[in-house]
Amino acid sequence: MRAIISVFNIQTVVLVLGFLLLVAGIWALLGWQWALVALGTVLIIVAVLINQNETGKKVNQ
């Protein structure tokens, strides 16, 4: 349970909100197709960031 709580810190919340606003802005400017492309890109970036964070924790322990 502690690991789940530690993932949702203020930086993560701000990052996710920023990505959502980015996707919403692209949707408003260019349409839903480009918003889906942006959303896919954002999800890949978030997955890479989480993976790097978890890898760093394992190395430091």
C-alpha positions in Angstrom: 0.0 0.0 0.0 2.9 2.3 0.7 4.2 1.9 -2.8 0.8 2.9 -4.3 0.6 6.0 -2.1 4.2 7.1 -2.9 3.4 7.1 -6.6 0.7 9.8 -6.2 2.8 12.7 -5.0 2.2 16.3 -6.0 4.7 16.2 -8.8 2.9 13.2 -10.4 -0.5 14.9 -10.1 0.9 18.1 -11.7 2.5 16.1 -14.5 -0.7 14.2 -15.3 -2.8 17.4 -15.2 -0.3 19.1 -17.5 -0.5 16.2 -20.0 -4.3 16.3 -19.9 -4.3 20.0 -20.6 -1.9 19.5 -23.4 -4.1 16.8 -25.0 -7.2 19.0 -24.5 -5.5 21.9 -26.2 -4.4 19.8 -29.1 -7.9 18.5 -29.4 -9.4 22.0 -29.4 -6.9 23.2 -32.1 -6.5 20.2 -34.4 -9.3 17.8 -33.7 -9.7 14.5 -32.0 -7.5 12.4 -34.2 -4.4 14.5 -33.3 -5.5 14.5 -29.7 -5.4 10.7 -29.7 -1.9 10.8 -31.2 -0.8 13.2 -28.5 -2.5 11.1 -25.8 -0.6 8.0 -27.0 2.7 9.9 -27.0 2.0 11.2 -23.5 1.2 7.7 -22.2 4.4 6.4 -23.6 6.4 9.2 -22.0 4.8 8.6 -18.7 5.5 4.9 -18.9 9.2 5.6 -19.6 9.4 8.1 -16.8 7.9 5.6 -14.3 10.2 2.8 -15.6 13.3 5.0 -15.1 12.1 6.0 -11.6 11.6 2.4 -10.6 14.9 1.3 -12.1 16.7 4.1 -10.2 15.1 2.9 -6.9 16.3 -0.6 -7.5 19.8 0.5 -8.2 20.0 2.7 -5.1 18.8 0.0 -2.8 
